[in-house]
Amino acid sequence: MKVTAITVQVKNKSRYSVFIDEKYSFSFNQDGLLSAGLRIGDELTESDINKLKKNSEDGKLYDRLIGLLASRPRSRWELENYLYRKKTDPETQEQLLNKLEDKKLINDLDFARRWVENRRLLKSMSQRKLMVELQQKRISSQVINEVLAADETDEKQVLRDLVEKKQHLSKYKNDKQKFMQFLARQGFNYGDIKEVLEESKD
């Protein structure tokens, strides 16, 4: 079996279609094509073609992971979960994720730091709530503890800001108990809630 053509795809200029005996067989991005070392006229065995097809599929998955990371930072588990949903075999999952880690494109410590920084900018949020969110991203306890220990945000001031923002809403204005339950769900402890509500009343 012979490589008879290698052409740039019409709909995706970053990928190259490889034709075997005049029929489309698989595709690569530029790096994958260079790595494969294919040339027009190369003779391939069926085993060669199967391996190249596998590498082609792995390359497509890798490009999709890069696309996901380009849209926003993600934890290793989020990408692992994506690959699982794509029914990727465990060995390939590990290879792709390790490749991203080697290129420093995923790092759970950096991810957790950015997550905390961004959430602090966007919301009045307790450390406990941040911890729960990071746990949902399957960040390790060690990393979570390290990141939150470095967070110097005044937790009580965050609570004051949230109280100031929400206490005038009609659903909380005349129902202190309901408001306290809301604040507790945000991860603040009862003692701080009681103290800050007393301050706001004064």
N, C-alpha and C positions, 0 to 999 in steps of 0.2 A: 504494500500500500504506500502511495506516494503523496507528499504535500504538493498540491498542484496550484494553490493560490493562497495569498495572505493579503487581506484587504481591510481598509478602515471601514468600520460600520457606518451606515448612513445616519442612523438615529442617535448613535453614541460615538462621537469622534475619538473618544479616549480608549475605545476597544477595537481589537483587530480580530476579524473572523479568519479561521484557518479551514481550508478546504482540503479534504483527502479524497483523491480520485474523483475530482470535480464536484464533490458534494460537501456542503457545510458540515463540520464536525464539532468544533468548539471555538471558544474565543478567549483572548487574554487582553489585559491592559498592557501598556508599553513595557512596564517593568517585568510583568509576567512573561511577555513574549521574549524579551532579552534574556531572562533567566532560563527559559526553555531552550533557547538557542536554535530555534527552528528556521529553516531556510527552504525556499521553494526547490523542489527536487529531492528533498530528504526522503529516504525510505524508512518506513515505520512498521513495526510489528503490531499485532493486536494488543499485546501487553503494553507497548509504548503508548498507544493511543488511549488506552484505559487510564494509564497514569496521568497523561496530559489532561484528559477530561476531568479527572479528580482534582488536579491542580487548578484547572480553570474554575471549577465550582468553588473551591476554597478561596480563590482570588476574588470571586464575586462577593462572597460572604465578607471577606476582609474589607472590600470597598464599601459595603453596606455599613459595617461597623464604623468605618471612618466617617461616613455620612452622618451616622447617629451622633458621634462625638462632635462633629462640626456644628450641629444644631444646639447642643448644650453639653456641659460636662456630665459624665455618667460614672457610676461606680462599676467595679468589675462585675458584681452580681447582676446589675441591670443588663449588661452585655451578655453575660452568661445565660440569663433568662431569655434574652432575644434568640440566642443560638439554640437553646433548648426548644423554644416554640417553633423554630425552623427545622426541628428534628435532626440537628447536627450531631454526629456521633461524638462521644466524650473525648476521644483522642484529638479530633480536629478542633473541638472547642478549646481544649487546653493549649494546643499549638497556636491558634489564632490569638487567644487572650495573652499568652506569654509573649508573642511577637509585639503586641500593642504595649505591653509593660516594658519590654526591652527598649522600645522606641520612646518610652516615657509619655505615651499617649493616654494611658490610664494609670492612676495612682490614687488609692483610696484615701490616703492621708491628705493629699492636695484637694481631692474631691470634697472631703469633709470640711476642710478649712473654708473652701469657697462657698459651700452650702451654708455654713453658719454665717459667714460675712454677708451673703446675699439675703438671707432670711432676716438678719438684723436690720438691714437697710429697708426691707419691704414691710416688716410686721413687728408689732410689739409682742414678742414671744419669749416664753420662759426657757431656761436651759433644759428643763425636763421635757418640754414639748420638742425641742431640737433633738434631744437624745432619742426620743421615740421615732422621729422622722428618719434619723440616721440608722437606727436599728431596722427600720422598714426597708432601707437600701442595703441591708445586710453588711453594714460596716462593723468591723470587729470592735468589741468592748474596749480593747486597748487603744485603738485609734480614737474612738469617741471620747474616752476619758482624757486623752492627750489634748485633743482639740478644744474640748470644753474647759479644761483647766487653764488653757491659754486665753480663753475668752474673758476679757476684763470688763464686760458690760455690767453696769449696775442693775442687778435683777429687780431691785425694789423700784428704781426709777422707771424701768420698763413697765412694771405693774402700774405705777402712777400714770404713765402716759396712756396706757390702755384704759384705765378707769376714766380718765378725763375724756377720752374719745368716745366711750360707750355709755357712760352713766346717764346721759340725757335721752337715750333712746326710749321710746314709749314703753317697750316691753320690759325694760329694766327700771325705769324711773320710779315706779310705785311697787316694785317687787324686789326687795333687797335680797331675799333668799335665792331667787332665780338668778340675780346678778352674781351672787357669790358662787353659785353652782357653775355659771358660765366661766368665771375667772379660774375656778378650780380645774375645769376641763382644759384650760390653757396651760396647766402645769404649775400654777403658783400655789404655795402652801397656805393653809388656812390662817396661820398667824399673821403672815404678811398681808393677806387680803383684808383681814379684819382691821389691821393697823392703818392701811392705806385708805380704806373706806371711812374710817374715823377722821383721818386727816382731811379728806375731801369734804366731809360734812362740816368740819370746822371752817 
